[in-house]
């Protein structure tokens, strides 16, 4: 008896977002648009919460749109909230050096809001680079 040796067909699909996700941006200020914001348990410490913000690039600081729609993601840990300060200020929080800052907002209400994000290139453990958004400003402020 002869065995059927035909290999099963394999289909792979890569979306435009998948292709854009791997694009390394210039380490400059970019106008970003909030696509989604949500909270989830931290992977390494399920007793703490991360606020996760998905962005897409609108343009860079010089108005160049060739990287438009590149997706970016930023995590803010509740255990290191100080790193969220510039993001909170860009969304309208007032900061007091003595009392800190607090910001309450409807996550759906900030979808579509634009702000400036300073993108840096971070080396990956296995080689290569990834995009990190390190600082934020309101979009109407000049980038430093």
C-alpha positions in Angstrom: 0.0 0.0 0.0 1.3 3.4 -1.0 1.1 6.2 1.7 -0.2 9.6 0.7 2.9 11.8 1.0 1.2 15.0 0.0 2.0 17.8 2.4 -0.9 19.8 3.8 -1.1 23.3 2.4 0.0 26.1 4.8 -1.3 29.6 4.5 0.4 32.5 6.2 -1.0 36.0 6.2 0.7 39.3 7.1 -1.4 42.4 7.5 -0.3 45.9 6.7 -0.2 46.6 10.4 2.2 43.6 10.9 4.5 45.0 8.3 4.4 48.5 9.7 5.0 47.2 13.3 8.5 46.1 12.4 9.5 49.5 10.9 12.1 51.3 13.0 11.3 55.0 13.3 13.8 57.9 13.4 14.4 58.8 17.1 12.6 62.1 17.0 9.3 63.6 18.1 6.2 62.2 16.3 2.6 63.2 16.3 0.8 60.1 17.7 -2.9 59.3 17.8 -4.4 57.2 20.6 -6.0 54.1 19.0 -6.9 52.2 22.2 -6.2 52.4 25.9 -7.0 49.7 28.5 -5.8 48.1 31.7 -4.7 44.5 32.3 -2.9 42.5 34.9 0.8 42.7 34.6 2.3 39.6 33.1 5.2 39.3 35.7 3.0 40.4 38.6 -0.7 39.6 38.2 -1.5 41.5 41.4 -0.5 44.8 39.8 -2.1 46.5 36.8 -0.6 47.9 33.6 -2.2 50.7 31.6 -1.6 49.8 27.9 -1.8 52.5 25.3 -1.9 51.7 21.5 -0.9 54.6 19.2 -0.4 55.1 15.5 2.0 57.5 14.0 0.4 60.5 12.2 3.6 62.3 11.1 7.1 63.1 12.4 8.2 66.5 13.8 9.0 67.7 10.3 5.6 66.8 8.9 6.8 63.7 7.1 4.0 61.1 6.8 6.0 58.2 5.3 5.6 56.4 8.6 1.9 57.2 9.1 0.0 54.4 10.7 3.0 52.6 12.2 1.6 51.1 15.4 3.3 51.7 18.8 2.4 50.4 22.2 3.3 51.9 25.6 2.8 50.2 29.0 2.6 52.1 32.2 2.9 50.0 35.4 1.0 51.0 38.5 4.2 50.2 40.4 6.1 52.9 38.5 3.5 55.6 37.8 6.2 58.3 37.6 6.9 57.2 34.1 3.4 58.2 33.1 3.8 61.8 34.2 4.4 63.3 30.7 1.6 61.2 29.2 -0.8 62.4 31.9 0.3 66.0 31.3 -0.2 65.6 27.6 -3.8 64.5 28.3 -4.4 67.6 30.5 -3.3 66.6 34.1 -2.0 69.3 36.3 1.1 68.4 38.3 1.8 69.7 41.7 5.4 69.1 43.0 4.0 68.6 46.5 0.9 66.4 45.8 1.6 64.8 42.4 -0.9 64.4 39.7 -4.2 62.6 39.1 -6.2 62.1 36.0 -9.5 60.5 35.5 -10.9 60.0 32.0 -13.1 57.8 29.9 -10.9 55.5 27.9 -13.2 55.8 24.9 -13.1 59.6 25.1 -9.3 59.8 24.5 -9.4 57.5 21.4 -8.4 59.7 18.5 -6.6 62.3 20.7 -3.3 63.4 19.2 -0.1 64.1 21.2 3.6 64.3 20.7 5.7 61.3 21.5 9.5 61.1 21.6 10.4 57.8 20.0 13.7 56.2 20.9 15.2 53.0 19.5 15.8 50.3 22.1 18.1 47.3 21.4 16.4 43.9 21.7 18.0 41.0 23.6 18.2 38.9 20.4 19.5 41.7 18.3 17.8 44.4 16.3 15.9 47.4 17.5 12.4 48.3 18.6 10.5 51.6 19.0 9.9 52.9 22.5 7.9 56.1 23.2 9.7 57.7 26.1 8.2 61.1 26.6 5.0 62.9 25.7 3.8 66.5 25.2 0.5 68.1 24.1 0.5 68.3 20.4 0.3 72.1 20.4 3.6 72.5 22.3 6.9 72.8 20.5 9.1 69.7 20.8 12.3 70.1 22.6 
